[in-house]
Amino acid sequence: MKIDISSYRVKTGQKVDLRIFPTKATLAKPDNHEKWTIRNLEKIDAFQTRLYAGNRKSLLIILQGMDASGKDSTIKHIMSGVNPQGVQVHSFKHPSELELSHDYLWRHYIKLPEQGMIGIFNRSHYENVLISKVHPQYVLAERIPGIEHLKNVNKPFWHQRYAQIKSFEETISETGTTILKFFLHLSKDEQKKRFLERIDKKEKHWKFSVADIRERQSWETYRKAYETAFEQTSTKENPWYIIPADDKWFSQFLITEVIIQTLKSMKLTFPVADEEQLQRLEEARKMLLSEKD
């Protein structure tokens, strides 16, 4: 199954209108899509082994999207094919008092993947230009000097925050962490369908909150916040991908395709033993072969 991932990437400086981006699969579901899924997960696993062994680079996968867009199931899908020792998953909800006593990027910085690891952020530092933009009163809780009233949370404030996020990402990418940013683009109709399913099925009640309905009422405000975030922070080095999310089989396949091509571009290799290591390996071989049963 061939697919051009570049068509889903937000180009640097591109104007974004999410209303014209597809939310449904752009390919017909093949009968053997399970085969492609398994093959992709096997490829990711092979790359992850090299990443872990090399212990010099890392990959950060950021998942953003409206409620019920499939972030949790995407993580479960990716995790099903890789060694969990090499993956770190972090979900970011409302910040704690400790987190609020630091700058807004602190709690994300300390959860960045270590060298050799794949890190997955379920929501991320982008919440600070998404939910905080829809509900600017949250910014006041950060106790930022000079930001005393809602009138201070203005265009220059947001412009500075986008610049801070870009600088944050540039720094970590320059020091060995490759960043992939995925927006799971869900239609409002599909979100309604998934919410109703959570209400109707007892085993899914835990996934539903009345707060989800309140946030749904701000759909258009969130859309505009996402569009601005993509326009301001998608770069050649750290791009955003807008992933159609109404059909989970397709969104998961497309995300794994992007991950594979990105891992391939990282030119991951196993460490090469130097002369001293080779000599020690040969000595170890001789010792093992000389052992008596």
N, C-alpha and C positions, 0 to 999 in steps of 0.2 A: 504494500500500500504506500504510494508515493504522496508526499505532501510538502508544500513550500512553506516553511515556517516563517520566512521573512514577511509574508503577507499579513501576519498577525502581530508583527513587531511595530511599536510606535517609533517612528523616525525622530531624530533630534529636530526640535522646532516644529514638528507636525501639529497642525490644528486638529483637535479631536472632538468629534460629536458622536457620542456613544449610540445615539439613535439610529445611525446608519451602519453600525457594526453588527454582524450577525450574532444571534444568541443560540441558534440551532446549528447542528452539525453541517459542515459544508461538503461532506462526502456521504454517500450512501453507506449504511452499515453493512460491511461484508459478512458473509456467512462464517468465514474463518477468522473473525476479528480476535477471538481468544488466542489464536496462534500468534498473531502479531503482538498482542499484549504480553504473552509469555516471553517472546523473543526480545522485546524491548526491555523487560525487567532483567533478563539474563545479561543483556548488554550493559545496563546500568550497574549490575552487580560486578561485572568484570572490570569496568572502569573504577568502581569504588575500591576494589581490591588494590589497584595500582595507586589510587589516591592515598589510601590508608598506609600502604607500604612506603610510599615516597615521603610522606610526613613533612611536606614542604608547602603544599597548597591546600585550599579548602574551597567548598562550594556553599553558598548561601542561597536557599530557595525561599522566596517571599510569596505568600498566598494572601491575596486580598479579594474581597467580593461582598456583595450584599448578603444579608442573612439567608441561609439555606442554599447558598450558591454551590456547595459541595466541597468546601475546604477540608473538612474532616475526612470525607471518603477519599479525597485525592491523596491525603497523607497516608491513609490506610493502604491505598493501592500501591504507592511508591514503596512503603515499608515492607509490603508483602514479598518483595523480590530482592531485598538487600540484607546484608548482615547488620543487625541492629547495633552491633558494637561500633559501627562506623557512622551512625546517624544520630543527630541530636535534634529533638523536636521541642519547640517552645511555643506556648499559646500566651498571648498578651491580652489581658482583660483590663478592667479598671485599675489604675495604678494604686499601690499601697501607700501608706504614710511614709514608709522608708523611701519608696521610689519617688514620691513627690518632694522629698527633701533634697533630691538631686536634680540636675537638668534632665529634660525630657528624653534625651538620647541615652542616658546612663544605663537604664534597665535593659536596653537593647544591646548596648555595647558589651556588657558583661556576659551576654548570652551568645555572642558570635561564635561560630564553629572554630574549634581548635584546628591546627594544621593536621591534614590528613582526614578531616571529617567533612561530612555533608550536614549542614544545619538547615532546618526547616522552621520558618516563622509562620505560625498561624495567626494572621494579623501581625502588625509590625509597627515600626516607627512612623509609618504613614497614617496611623490613626490620629496622629497629632496635626495632620492637615486634612483629615476627613471628618471623623466624629467631632473633633474639636472645632472644625469650621462650621459644621451644622449646629453645634451647641457651643458657641464661643465662651460661655460662662465657665467651661471646663478649664480654659486657659488661665483664668484668675486663680484657680486652685494651685497652679504651679508656682505662685508667689515670685514672679519675675520682676526684678527692679524696673520701675517705670511703667509697668502694666498694672495700673490700679483700678481701671474702670473698663467697661466693655468698649467704650469709644477709643481706647488705646489699641484694641484688637482690630486694626484697620488694614488697609492694603499694604502699606509699608511693612507692617508686622508680618503678614503672610509672605510677602516677597522675601523677607529676610529668612523666614523659616524654610522656605523652599531651597534657598541658597545654602543654609546650614545642612540640610539633608543631602544635597548634592555633594557638599564638601565632605561630609561623613562617609558617604559611599565611595567617593574618589580615594579617600585615605585608605580605607580597608581593601579596596581593589588593588591599589598600588602596592600593598604589602602582602599580597598573596591570596586574597579571597575573591573569587569570581561570584558575581551577584546575578541572580535571575529573578525577575519580578513578574508575577502572573496575576492578572485580574480575571477572575471567573465571572464572565459577563452573562448574567442571568436575566431573563425577561421578567417583567412584573407578573404576567400571567402564570409563568412557571413557579415563581415564588409563592403565589397564592395557592397553587396546587400542592406544593410541598408543605406549606403551613397547614392546610386542611388535612393532609395525610398525618401530620404530627398530632393533630387534635383528635383524629378519628381512630388512630391506632394506639392502644394502651402502652405498647412497648416503646412508643416514640414520644410519650408525654413529657419525658424528662428533657427532650430537646427543644421544647417550645416554651416561650416566655411571652407574657402579655406585652412586655417592652418591645418585642419584635414587631408587634402591630403598630405601636407608637412610632417606631423608626420607619416603618413602611410608609407612613403618612408624609415622611420627608423625602420620598423617593427622588423627586426632581432636584431637590437641594443636594442630595448625595451625588446624583449623576453629575451635576455641575462641579462639585468638589473633586470628584474623580477625574473628570476631564482636565481640569486645571492642573491637578497633580501630575497627570501623564505629560501634559505639555511642558511643564516646568522641570520635570526630573527624569524624563526618558533620554538617555544619552547613548552614544555608540558603545561605550564601555559597560554601561549599566542600564540596559533597555527594559522597557515594559512590554509585555505580551498580553494582548486582549484575547482571551480564550472563550469561544462560545461554550456556554455552560448548561444549556437546557438539556443536552444529551450527555449524560455522564460518561458513557463509553468513549465518546469522541473527545471530550475535554481531557480525560485521563490519558488517552492515546497521544493527543497533541502535546501535552505537557511532557510526557516521557520522550517524545521525539526531540523536543527542544533541549531537554536535559542531556540526552545522548549526544546531540551535535555539539553542545557546549563542552561536555566532558572530553569529547574527541579533540576539540580545538585547544584544550588545555595541555595537550601533548604529555600525558601522564606516562611515566615509565617506572619500572621497578629499580630500586637502588642497585648500582653496580659495585661489586666488591673490589676493594683495592688489593694490592699485592699482599699486604699484611693480613687482611681478612682471608684471602685465598689460602695463605699458608696455614692459618689457624683452622680453616675448614678441612684442609688435608690432614692436619694433625688429628683432628677430631675423628675423621674417617678411619685413620690407622688405629686409633684407640678403640673404636667400636668394633672394627674387624678383628682385633687381637683378643677381644673378650672371649673367655671360655664359658661354655654353657654349664 
